[in-house]
Amino acid sequence: MNLQTDLKSEHVSHLVVSGFAQVPAGTPVRDTLARMRADRRVVCLVVDGEEPAAVQLVGIFTERDVMRKVVDVPGMLDRPVDEAMTLDPITIGPDASAADALRLMDEHHVRNLPVVDGTGKLLGIMTHQAIIQFLADRYPVEVLNRPIDPEQFPRKAEGG
């Protein structure tokens, strides 16, 4: 097999997706950040509805949103997260291929892609790290033994 075939055949559900924090729509930014800190997450999914079966993803709030929309805006910490989040985020299903996930992330310039099943259940966050981990597991020598500087080569055999 080759890399392209591997990425097309590997399902998102088989990758190590990241966890996320979750808050209901209307939660103040300050409380959203507290939830993210408590859960040790850099991504918070904003949902509408309280019943697990009736929860619907309405937005995503990331550390990038904090830097762009919160830090320099007076009073923003006390405003609803809805004003700082990305509305209707792009999502991917668990049966999609890793190649499709990478393509979506690249096309839409996102680093965190929510994984949502057919019933709307939130399963995790697809990140580039999940792809890197998959590649490192599949091709450990090629991925893990790369020099820091690809142009750097040893001048003499090790130990000589």
C-alpha positions in Angstrom: 0.0 0.0 0.0 1.0 3.6 -0.3 0.3 6.7 1.6 -2.5 7.9 -0.6 -4.3 4.6 -0.5 -3.8 4.4 3.3 -5.4 7.8 3.8 -8.3 7.1 1.5 -9.0 3.7 3.2 -8.6 4.7 6.8 -11.8 5.9 8.5 -12.0 8.9 10.8 -13.5 6.6 13.5 -10.3 4.6 13.5 -8.1 7.6 14.2 -7.3 9.0 17.7 -9.7 12.0 17.7 -9.3 14.6 20.4 -11.7 15.3 23.2 -13.5 18.6 23.6 -15.3 20.8 26.2 -19.0 21.5 25.7 -21.2 24.4 26.7 -24.8 25.4 25.9 -25.4 28.4 23.6 -25.6 31.6 25.5 -22.9 30.7 28.0 -20.7 33.7 28.9 -17.2 33.6 27.3 -15.7 33.7 30.8 -17.5 30.5 31.8 -16.7 28.9 28.5 -13.0 29.5 29.1 -13.3 28.1 32.6 -14.9 24.9 31.2 -12.1 24.6 28.7 -9.5 25.0 31.4 -11.3 22.5 33.7 -11.5 20.0 30.9 -8.0 20.8 29.7 -9.2 21.4 26.2 -8.4 24.0 23.5 -11.7 23.4 21.7 -15.2 23.9 23.0 -18.3 22.8 21.1 -21.3 25.0 21.6 -24.6 23.2 21.6 -28.3 23.9 21.6 -30.5 21.6 23.7 -30.0 19.8 27.0 -31.1 16.2 26.4 -28.1 14.2 25.0 -30.3 12.9 22.2 -31.5 16.4 21.4 -28.2 18.2 21.4 -27.4 20.0 18.2 -24.0 21.6 17.4 -24.4 25.3 16.7 -20.8 26.5 17.0 -17.2 25.9 17.8 -15.0 28.1 20.1 -11.2 27.6 20.0 -8.0 29.2 21.3 -7.8 31.0 17.9 -11.2 32.6 18.6 -9.9 33.8 22.0 -6.9 35.5 20.4 -8.9 37.0 17.5 -12.2 37.9 19.1 -11.8 38.1 22.9 -8.4 39.3 24.1 -8.6 42.9 22.8 -12.4 43.4 23.1 -13.4 45.2 26.4 -16.3 43.4 28.1 -16.2 40.4 25.8 -15.6 37.9 28.7 -19.1 38.7 30.0 -20.8 38.4 26.7 -22.3 35.1 25.3 -19.9 32.8 23.6 -22.2 32.9 20.6 -20.7 36.3 19.7 -17.1 34.9 19.5 -17.6 31.4 18.2 -17.6 30.1 14.7 -21.2 29.5 13.7 -22.3 26.2 12.0 -18.9 24.6 11.9 -17.9 22.2 9.2 -18.2 18.6 10.5 -17.3 15.2 9.3 -18.8 11.8 9.9 -16.9 8.9 11.5 -17.1 6.8 8.3 -15.4 9.4 6.2 -11.8 8.8 5.1 -8.8 10.4 6.6 -8.1 11.9 3.2 -11.5 13.5 3.1 -10.9 15.0 6.6 -7.6 16.4 5.5 -9.1 17.9 2.4 -11.9 19.6 4.4 -9.4 21.0 6.9 -7.3 22.3 4.1 -10.1 23.8 2.0 -11.8 25.5 4.9 -8.5 26.5 6.7 -9.6 24.8 10.0 -7.4 23.0 12.5 -10.3 21.4 14.5 -13.0 19.4 12.7 -15.8 18.1 14.8 -16.7 14.5 14.2 -20.5 13.9 14.3 -22.4 10.7 13.7 -25.6 10.3 11.7 -27.7 11.0 14.7 -25.9 14.2 15.5 -23.9 12.8 18.4 -20.6 14.6 19.0 -17.8 12.0 18.9 -14.6 14.1 19.0 -12.4 16.6 17.2 -10.4 15.6 14.2 -7.0 17.4 14.1 -3.8 17.2 12.1 -2.3 15.5 15.1 -4.6 12.5 14.6 -3.2 12.2 11.0 0.4 12.6 12.2 -0.2 9.9 14.8 -1.7 7.6 12.2 1.2 8.1 9.9 3.7 7.6 12.7 2.0 4.3 13.6 1.9 3.2 10.0 5.3 4.4 8.9 7.3 4.7 12.1 10.8 4.7 10.5 9.9 7.3 7.9 8.1 9.7 10.3 9.8 9.3 13.6 13.4 9.2 12.4 13.4 12.4 10.4 16.2 14.8 11.2 15.2 18.3 12.5 16.9 19.8 9.5 16.1 17.6 6.4 19.2 19.0 4.7 21.4 17.8 7.5 23.4 14.6 7.0 26.0 13.0 9.3 29.6 13.6 8.1 30.8 10.3 9.4 29.3 7.0 10.6 28.0 7.1 14.1 30.6 5.8 16.7 33.5 6.3 14.2 
